[in-house]
Amino acid sequence: MTVLILTSQEDVTADLVVAELRERNVPLIRFDPADLPGTAGISTEFERGDFTGYLSTDGRLVSVHSLRSIWVRRPGQPAAHAPEPSEWLSAECGQALYGMLYSTEARWMNHPSAALLARSKPWQLRTAHRSGFAVPPTLITTYPRAAKEFAGQFQDIVVKTVSGPPPVNPPMALPTTRIAPDTDFSGVAAGATLLQRYIPKTADIRLTCVGGRMFAARKTTASGQVDGRYGFYGHLWDAVDVPRRIGQAVREYMTLAGLAYGAFDFAEDEDGTWWFLECNQGGQFGFIELETGQPIAAAIATWLAAPRPA
């Protein structure tokens, strides 16, 4: 049985898991949808009630019936590397590839339909509340008056993106930014804006959940730091225990989201409360593993190599 990893060849984080799988002699194939059509190919057939399908890349051919698991890591857009790419060609190749994979009995980390829902910030916040996390008051609006009233109520707030950094080249960094309550909010009418009560934090927490295993890391916050993703302030990540209540909430969230992998970000306040900020269904883990020594790649490899359910 083979593990399928959907990602680009430049994904160095995936290399950590590939090395783990190869050390265990687990067959794997690394496939980038961006190479389809071209150096990658697919073929699927439905005839007389039977279904057959094959993937090929780098001279290797694999039957989709032999797939034990599929890791959706950082796949490129289908047909992105085609001689004449187009939205139509990407749609055609994407429908064919993923439709074929959906027809298998392989385990997913994570299934694309679950991942798509899990990326929605409003859904995340509602699900986090249902799961038992502490969630900061949040407003997503296109009404300047609503934004002004929210800022007046909570005084100390931040603005952040709803969907993440825009897909531009070169990539644009959009850190979470603290804003004053007397800010001119007229620009909110131009697009959906996310405002959130600022949490005065003592540390950033990253909790990586792989199946049922959890790896929490803590990094002390520097004075005046708002977004822990940007800038280096001399503090490193240290492994920490997962509080029981947080562990229960993580398990509930993962179940409701239908995810096998999730990277949770929290802000820890001076009382020790972990405030939920987001759960990235495809979040990076390499930097955490390198600084803390936590065996996250090994845990992913173990999950991917597990036998397929009967």
N, C-alpha and C positions, 0 to 999 in steps of 0.2 A: 504493500500500500504506500502511496506517494503523498507527500505534503506539497501543496501548490502555494507559492508565495507570489502574490500580485504586487509588484513594485518595480521601480526603476533600477537600473544597474548602478546608479550613483548613490543609492540609499545605504549609507554606511551603518546606520542603526540596524537594518535588516541583516547586515553581515554578521553581527553578534549572534543572532539566532541561527543563521545558516551554519556558522562554525559549530554551534552546539549540536545541531541535527547531524552534521557530518561526523562529529566525534562519536555519536551514538549509532552511526551507520543507518540512519533513517533516509530512505530515498526522497529526494525533493526536486522540484522544478521551479525555477524562477522565471516568471513570465510578466512582461510589461505590455499592457494593452496598447500602449503608444506605438509598438512595433508591428501592430496588426492593421492592415496587411503589410507584408514585407518580410523581415527576418523571422516573424512569428506567423503562424497559421492555425486555422481551426477547421474542423470538418465534423458535421453532425448529421445523422440520418434517422428518420422515423419510418419504419416499414413493417407492416403486418404486426402491429402492436409492440414492436421492439424498438429500442432506442440505443444508438451507438454514437460515441463522440470522441474526438481526439484533439489534443493540443500539440503543437510543435514549436520549438524555439531552439536556436543554437544547435541544430542538427539532432535534437532529441524529440521523440514522439511518445506521448503518454495518453493512455485511455482515461477518460474522465470517470469511468467506473472504478478505476483503481485509486481514486483520490480519497484519502482518509480525512483530510482537513484542508481548508482554504484560509490563508491569512491575507486579508486585505490591508496591506501596509501603506504604500504610497504609489498606487498605480497611476500611470499616465493616462491622459485622455485617449480613448481608442482612436487609432488612425492619425495621431498627432505627428508621427514620423513618416507618413505616407508621402509619395512624391507630389501629390496634389491634394493636400488636406482640405476638408470642408466640414461644415456642421452636419450636412447630410451623411457624409461618409462616416463620421464619428458615430452618428446615431445608428446607422446600419450595422457597423462593426460592434458597437456596444450592445445593441439588442441581441445580436447573434451570440457573442461571447458569454455575456452574463445570463442570457436565457438558457444557454446550454448548461452552464454551471448550476443554475437554479434547479435544473432537472436531476441533479445528482443527489446522493444521500450523504455527501461530505458535511463535516462540521465546519461552521464558519466563525472566524474571528476577524471582524464582525460581519454579520449578514448586511449587505448594502441597504436593505429596506430599514433595518433597525438603526443603522448608522446615520441614514438620512434624517430620520426623526430625531435622533439623539443630538444632532447638530443644532437644532432649533433652540435658541436661548430662552424664549418664553416657556417652551415645554420643559426645558431643563429646570428652570426655577420652580415651576409648579410641581414637578416630579420630586425635586429635592425637598420641598416642603412636605409633601406626602410621605417621603421616606424618613422624615424625622430630623433633617439637618436644620441648623440655624441659617436662615436666608436673609440677607440685608434687604430692607425696603427698596424696591426697584420700580422705575417708571420707564416705559417704552412708548414714545408718543411723537406725533407730528404737530401737536398743538402748543405753541409758545406759552399760552396762558397756563396750561397744565404743568409745563416744565417750570415756570416761574413759581407757581404755588408749591410744587414739590420741593424746590430749592429753599423757599421760605420756611417750609415746615421742618426740614432736616438740616438746613444751614450748611453743613459740611458734606459736600457730595462730590462724586466723580462722574465723568462721562467716559464711555467706552463703546466700542463697536458692537453691533448686534450679531454680525456674521463673521467677524474676524477681519484681518487685513485684506484689502482689495487685491485681486489677481492682476497685478501690474508687473512690468519688467523695466527696470529693476524692482524687486519687492519693496513695499513701503512699510515702515514700522509705525504703528499707531498705538502707542502706549496708553494705558489708562491714565487719565489726567484729572487732577483735582481742580475744581472751579468754584468761584465765589458765588454766593446767593444773589448778588446784584448784577450778575452777568446778563448781557443782552441775549435773550433766548429766541429772538425773531428768526434766526437761521434754522431753528428746529422744523419749521414748516417745509423746508426743502427736502427733508428725508427723515425716516424713522430714526429716532435718537434714544439711546439708552442712558438713563441717569440712575445712579445708585448711591445710597447713603455710604459715606466713607467710613471704613472700619479702621480705627487707629490700631494698627497691628504691631505686635512685637516680633512676629516671624511669619514667613511663608511656609505653607505645608503642601507637599506634593505626595499624594497617595496613589500608587499604581496598583490596580486590581487586575489580576490575571486568573480568570476562572473564579475560584473561591479564595485564592491567596492574595494577601495584601502586603504591600511594601510602602511604609510611610517614611518620608524624609522631611527634615526641618532645617530651614535656613534663617538665621537671625536677621531681622530687618534693620537696615541702617537708618539713622535719623533723617526724617524727611522723605524717605523712599516710599513711592506709591505703587509702582508696577515692578515687581521683582524679576520680570523677564528681561528687563533692559538695564544695562550698567553693571559694573562689578564694584562691590563695596567692601571687599576683603573677607566676606563671610562665605563659608562653604556649606554644602548640604551634609547633614548628619542623620543617620538612621535613628528612628524613634519608634516606640510602641504605638499601636493603634488603640485608642480608647474603646472600651467595650461598646459604648453607645454609638460611636462613629462606625465601628465595624458592622453593627446591626443595620445602621442606615445605609451603608455602602451595599450590603447584600440586598436590601430591599430595592434600592435604586437600580442595581444591575438587573434584578429580576424584572422590574417594571419596564426597563429600557430594552430588555432582550439582548444585552451585551455580554460578550465573553471577556472583553478588555475595555478598561476605562482608566484615564488619567485624571484624577480629581485635584483641583486647586482650592486651597482654603487659606483664609487669613486668620491667624491666631491673635486674639486680643490679650490684654494684660490679665484678664481673668482666666485665661486658658481655654476660652471657647473657640472652637474651630468653625468659622463662618464659611459656608459654601459659596464659592465664586463661579465655578463651572466644572463640567466634566467633559474632557476632550476624548471622544471615542477612538481617536487615532493619535493620541499625544505621544511625544517623544519620551523615551526612557533611558537612552544611552548615557546622557550626562549625569543622571541620578545614579546609575549603576557604577559609572567610573569613579564618582566621588565617594559613594557610600559602601561600595562592594556588595550591595544587595544583588542576589542572583535572579534578576528579572528576566534576562534573556533565557536562562536555563528554565525558568518557570513557563515561559511562552513555548519553548521547545518541548517541554514535557506535555503541555496541553495539546500542541499540534500533533505530537507523536502518539497520543493515546488512541486506542482502538476505536473504530467507528461504532456507534451504538447499533445493536442488532435491529 
